[in-house]
Amino acid sequence: MLKQKKEMNTLEPGQVMEIQATDKGSTADIKAWADSTGNQYLGTIEEGDTLKHYLRKASSEEEKNETNHPHVVTLDELSKKIEGNEKVTILDVRESAEYAFGHIPGAVHIPLGELEERFEELDKSDEIHVVCRTGSRSDFAAQKLAEKGFNRVKNVVPGMKEWTGPINKLH
């Protein structure tokens, strides 16, 4: 994502950038980033194992300042809540394959790309801790939940890539 941001800064408004990736989760990441910055996600073409994502750089009128969800918890803080048997809903917004290879026991799984259609599966009164691989998709998901009236939402950083607690695996 950092490389993508730097490259986008070199483009003129209206120019299109192609990003190649092999990670299926990259589609949701790129869509979320484009939405949060005002850049336009044009689509993705799958060629074998490679995903080619296309983004159009926003004009100065279309650009948005990137924002972050203001309520954040660390993995350590989440782990302590789990160990203390506190009532907390863990929402995992990673892609299905990422989730299957290891997730926090009891986590609710709604991939970021499906969140808009599945908000009603969550209880607005719950304390919801949103997790992804790095904290980027979960940040965007937390913002979306807050926009929908969820007031007790926290983004978990840095995400599952550094989680050392218990893991459930589905294969």
C-alpha positions in Angstrom: 0.0 0.0 0.0 2.8 2.4 0.8 4.4 1.8 -2.6 1.0 2.3 -4.2 0.5 5.7 -2.4 4.0 6.9 -3.5 3.4 5.9 -7.1 -0.1 7.5 -7.1 1.6 10.8 -6.1 3.7 10.8 -9.3 0.6 10.6 -11.5 -1.4 13.5 -13.0 -5.1 13.7 -12.2 -7.0 11.3 -14.5 -4.1 9.0 -15.2 -4.6 5.3 -14.6 -2.3 3.1 -12.6 -2.1 -0.7 -12.9 -1.3 -2.6 -9.7 -0.4 -6.3 -10.0 -0.9 -8.6 -7.0 -1.4 -12.2 -6.1 -3.1 -11.7 -2.8 -6.9 -12.1 -3.1 -7.3 -9.7 -0.2 -5.7 -7.0 -2.2 -9.0 -6.2 -4.1 -10.7 -5.2 -0.9 -7.6 -3.3 0.3 -7.3 -1.3 -2.9 -11.1 -0.6 -3.1 -11.1 0.7 0.5 -8.0 2.8 -0.1 -9.4 4.3 -3.3 -12.7 5.1 -1.5 -10.9 6.7 1.4 -8.7 9.0 -0.8 -11.1 9.9 -3.5 -9.2 8.0 -6.2 -11.4 5.9 -8.5 -11.2 2.1 -8.4 -11.9 1.1 -12.0 -11.8 -2.7 -11.6 -9.7 -5.8 -11.5 -8.8 -8.3 -14.2 -7.7 -11.8 -13.1 -5.0 -13.4 -15.3 -4.0 -16.8 -13.9 -2.8 -16.2 -10.4 -2.3 -12.5 -11.0 -4.8 -9.8 -10.2 -4.4 -6.6 -12.2 -6.1 -3.7 -10.4 -6.8 -0.3 -12.1 -7.0 3.0 -10.3 -7.6 6.5 -11.7 -6.0 9.3 -9.9 -8.4 11.9 -8.5 -8.4 15.5 -9.4 -7.8 18.0 -6.6 -11.6 18.5 -6.3 -12.1 14.8 -6.0 -9.3 14.1 -3.5 -10.1 13.3 0.1 -7.7 13.5 3.0 -7.1 10.0 4.3 -8.7 9.5 7.7 -8.3 6.9 10.3 -10.8 5.5 12.7 -10.2 7.3 16.0 -10.7 4.3 18.3 -7.8 1.8 18.2 -6.8 -1.1 20.4 -3.6 -3.1 20.3 -3.4 -6.9 19.9 -2.3 -7.0 23.6 -5.3 -5.1 24.7 -7.6 -7.4 22.7 -5.9 -10.4 24.1 -6.4 -9.2 27.7 -10.1 -8.7 27.0 -10.4 -12.2 25.6 -8.5 -13.7 28.5 -10.7 -11.7 31.0 -13.8 -13.1 29.3 -15.1 -9.6 28.6 -18.0 -9.5 26.2 -16.5 -8.3 22.9 -17.5 -9.1 19.3 -14.4 -9.7 17.1 -15.2 -8.9 13.5 -12.7 -10.4 11.0 -12.9 -8.6 7.7 -10.2 -10.6 5.8 -11.0 -12.7 2.8 -12.3 -16.2 3.3 -9.0 -17.9 2.5 -7.2 -15.7 5.0 -9.8 -16.5 7.6 -9.6 -20.2 7.0 -5.9 -20.4 7.6 -6.2 -18.9 11.1 -8.6 -16.7 13.0 -9.3 -15.7 16.5 -11.7 -18.2 18.1 -15.3 -17.0 18.1 -14.6 -14.2 15.5 -17.5 -13.2 13.3 -16.3 -13.4 9.6 -17.6 -10.8 7.2 -15.1 -10.0 4.4 -14.8 -6.2 3.8 -16.2 -6.5 0.3 -19.5 -7.9 1.8 -19.8 -5.6 4.8 -22.2 -3.1 3.2 -24.7 -5.9 2.5 -24.2 -7.6 5.9 -24.3 -4.8 8.6 -27.5 -6.2 10.0 -25.7 -9.4 11.2 -24.0 -7.2 13.8 -25.5 -5.7 17.0 -25.1 -2.0 17.3 -25.0 -2.2 21.1 -22.0 -4.6 21.1 -18.4 -3.6 21.6 -16.9 -4.5 18.2 -13.2 -5.0 17.6 -12.4 -5.1 13.9 -9.4 -7.1 12.7 -7.7 -7.8 9.4 -4.2 -8.8 8.4 -2.5 -5.4 9.0 -5.0 -2.9 10.4 -5.8 -1.2 7.1 -8.9 -3.0 5.9 -10.2 -3.1 9.5 -9.7 0.7 9.8 -11.8 1.2 6.8 -14.4 -1.3 8.1 -14.5 0.5 11.5 -15.2 3.8 9.7 -18.0 2.2 7.7 -19.5 0.7 10.9 -19.3 4.1 12.6 -21.1 5.8 9.7 -23.9 3.2 10.1 -24.4 4.1 13.7 -22.2 1.5 15.5 -20.8 3.6 18.4 -18.6 1.0 20.2 -16.2 0.1 17.3 -12.4 -0.2 17.7 -9.8 -1.0 15.1 -7.3 -3.7 16.1 -3.7 -2.9 15.2 -1.4 -4.2 13.8 -3.7 -7.1 12.9 -3.5 -10.8 12.5 0.0 -10.9 11.0 1.3 -10.3 14.5 -1.4 -12.2 16.5 0.2 -14.7 19.0 -3.0 -15.7 20.8 -5.1 -18.8 20.1 -6.0 -19.6 16.5 -8.8 -21.6 14.9 -8.2 -23.1 11.5 -10.7 -24.2 8.9 -9.5 -26.1 5.8 
